[in-house]
């Protein structure tokens, strides 16, 4: 159905006016002495009929089938990327369910990844740098911490693993599937389980982007291990 809401409102308004006018004329034509109650009754009947027609029209528009999802893939992978957005993590640690919500800034090059995590009020939670030689995390309160593995370092410092190596690909819509084959996301093919056990779901896409760019990504891994039962929701702001 191609009626817009504005055109539908206009059509209904015109129908109400026409029906009410006809009802009033009919009531007056029936008898020169028609009383006000008779006119009101006819008008109410006309309004009821118009309201029912409007509901049916709106229902027809609401049930109109949407087109198929686009099968256009995301852009080719890029070594350089700068993104900002929000991130929420829910994880289990020592049998207790915990959560963290905040913002992130992401900058990557061929040989380095820099991430800043901050609270919703803008206070810095952690500044992380990852290179082939190792990872460093600075929370601004304690001496910087370093380790070979950012997953282990983030577990110790944040309480949950931050899969930086995977996110370099995932934030762009790329991954290596559980079958070892490259995965390239599109609105029509929007989920995959990765080789290292993460479940990715590309829930929504940036408005008007072509090729499509991810907007919301849900990332989950459930292994039953301590603090490895985790779900992360990422929402990327438009560039």
N, C-alpha and C positions, 0 to 999 in steps of 0.2 A: 504494500500500500504506500502511495507516494505523498499522502497528505502530511504536511508539517503540522506541528502543534498550533502555530499561528493561524494557518489556513483553516484548520479544523475548528478552532474557536470562532473564526469569522463565519464559517458556514453554519455552525450551530446557532450563533447569535442571529443570523439572518432567518434561519428556520423558526426560531422561537418567535421573532417579531411577526413573521408571516402567519404562523399558526395562531398566535394570540389575536391578531387582527381579524383573521377569518372566524375565530370563535366568537369574538365580540359581535361581528356583523351577523353571524348566524343566530346568536341569541336575540339580537335586536330585530332581525327579520322575522323571527318566528311569531312574534306578537308585539304589537305596538305598546302593549302594557307590560312587557317583560320587566321583572323586578331585578334589583341589584344582585340578589342571591343567585338567580339563574345565570346572570352574566359571570359572576365569580366562579360558579361551578364549571361553566364551559371553559373559562380561562385555565382553571386548575387542570382540567383534563388535557388541554393542549400542552401545558407545561410538562405534565407527566410524560406524555408521548415523546416530546422533544428530549427530555432527560434520558429516557430509555434508548432513544436513537443515538444519543451522544455516547452512552456507555458502550453500546455495541460497536460504534465506530472506533472508540479508543481501544477496545479489546482486540479488534481486527488489526490495528496498528501494532499493538504490543506483541501479538503472536506471529507477526510477519517473520519469516525465517531470515537469519543473518547469512551473509556470504561465507564461503569457505575461508579458513585461515590461510594466510600467505605462506607459500613454500620458499620464499626468497630467503637465502641464508644471510647471516651476519657477514660483515666485511672480513677480509683475510686478517689473520693474526698480525699484530704489530708489536715489536719489541718495546716501543715507547708508548706510554699511556699516562694520562693524568685524569683522575676522577675524584669526585666528592660525593658524599651521600650520608645516609644513616645506616646503622647496623645494630641489630639486637641479637643477643646470644642467650640461649637457654641450655643449661647443661646440668648434669648430675655429678656431684662431688661428695664422696664419702656417704652416699645414700641420701643426700639432701639435694633438692632441686633449687638451682640458683639461676639468676638472670642478670643481664647487663644490657643497657640501652644507651646509645650515644651516636656520635658522628665520626666520620673518618675522612681522611685525605690520603689519596693514593697516588704515588708517582713512581713509575718504573722506567728503566732503561735496559739496555742489553745486559749489563753486568751488575745492576743494583736495583733494589726495591726499597722505597721509603714510605712508611705508613705512620700517620699521626692519628691516634684515637683520643677523642675528647668526650666529655659529658654533654648532656643536653644543654647545660648552662655555659658550655664553652671552655670548661676547665680541662687542661690536658691530663689524660690518663696515662698515656705511654707514647713515646716516640721510638719507632723501630726502624732499624736499618739492616738489610739483608744483602750480603754479597756472596760470591762463591767461597770465600774464606770462612764465613760464619755469620752470626747474627748478633746484634747489640740492641738492648732494650733499656730505655731511660724513662723512669717515671717521675723525675724531678724531685723526688724525696729521698731516694737512696742512691748509692753509687751505681753507675751503669753496670748492667749485667750482660755477660757475653756467653755464647755457646755455639757449637758447630751446627746445631739443629734448631731452627726457629720454632718448630712444633714443641719441642721439649722446653725451650726457653719460655714460650708463652704459657705453657702449662704451669710452670713454676711461678711466673710473675703475675699472670692474669687469672689463673685458675682454670683456663680452658685452652685448647690447642687452636692456633690461628694458622690455617693451611695456606701460607703465603705462596708456596710454589704452585699450588693448584689455582689459586685466585688470579695469578698472572694470566692464565688462560681463561678461567671461568668468567671473569668480569667482561671479557670480550665475546663470550658465547662459544668458546672452544673448550674441548676436553679430550682426554683419552678414555674411551669406554672400557668397560670390564672385559670386553673381547679383544682389547689391545688396538682397536681401530680408532682413528681420529673421529671425533664427533663435532659437527658444526651445527649450531642451533638455528632454528627458524621458528616463527609463530606456530607453524603446523607441526613441527617436531621439536618439542620444547623440554624434554626431560631425558636424563641419562644417569646410569650408575657408573661411576668412574672406576678405573683400574685399582685405585687404592681404597675403594669402599664408600665413597661419598655419593649420596643421591642428590642430583641437581635438578631443580625445576625452575624454568624461566617463566615466571608467572605473568609478567606484563612487559610492555615495550614502550620505548620513548615515542611520544606522539609525533607523527609526521616524519620519522626517520626512515631513510631509504639509502642503503640497505638498513634493515632493522637493527636497533641498538637495544640491549637489555635495559630494563628499568628496575624491575624487582626480581631478585634471584633468591630462592630458598635452598639452603644447603643443609643436609642432614647426614649424620653417621651414627649408627646404633650398633655397638659391638658388645655391650654388656660390661666393658672394662670401666674402671674408675675414671671419671671425667672424660670418657670418650663417647658417652651417650650425649650427643650435642646437636642442636639445630641452630642455624644462623640465618637470619633474614637480612638481606642487603637491598637497599633502595638507592639507586644511583640518580643523582640530580642531573637535569639536562645541562649540556655544556653551554 
